Amino acid sequence: MKNPKSILIVLFALFLIVGCSTSNDSNEKPPTPNAPNETSITVTDTDGNIYQTVTICNQVWTKTNLNVSHYRNGDVIPQVTDPTEWVNLTTGAWCYYNNETANGTTYGKLYNWYAVNDSRGLAPNGWHVSTDAEWTTLGNCLQGAVAGKMKEAGTAHWASPNIDATNSSNFTGLPGGLRYFYNGSGVFRAIGNYGYWWTSSEYNATLAMPRYLGQYLSNSYSSHDFDKYNGFSVRCLKD
């Protein structure tokens, strides 16, 4: 028979090992959470495009511009390249900046406001095109150099000087430009200099209210009334 004292010593040693192990487990740090403002969810549109999302001040935004060519119910949103036809539309349409498909990869599509307002739904199910008031909520929460906090940093896409651009909100606003009315037709302007995003908010029968960021803007994410035939980018907000 083994010495009882030896057995007690072994049991005591095991107790210490188990106790220390339990103590260490209880003090282990939890898995590293997602980076501030980032979320792990994605959203898929009707065409199968997948969008990363970002949470800013309790709002969940798509992190890139919309690039869908069908309404939520599957109906086609027509692509309109002709400049004169574009400015005479009173129904939904989209185009690429300069009618170049390659621009869609980076900046998404430009939509007129009629597409935004169509009852068939432009945003994916469970999402919507943000209102002007929701942009105001975002800006009030960010405070300070709001435009700088929303613009992608650097000059990979923005022209210099991209004033105060830190993208600390992770909104990653890009200067996708616009399509607007000039000399009787729809023309493209301001890629690299300005990013414009439609809101779902209407000003009157012919005007609606987009928001925009510019290379020289630091603390302003401006709101203005524009004709509904203008072509702007779109970001979506979770319902």
PyMOL commands that set and color helices and strands:
alter all, ss='L'
color gray80, all
select helices_A, chain A and resi 4-27+83-87+97-99+101-107+113-116+132-142+146-150
alter helices_A, ss='H'
color red, helices_A
select strands_A, chain A and resi 38-44+50-56+59-62+94-95+110-111+127-129+178-182+185-189+194-202+207-214+222-223+226-227+236-238
alter strands_A, ss='S'
color yellow, strands_A
deselect
rebuild
show_as cartoon
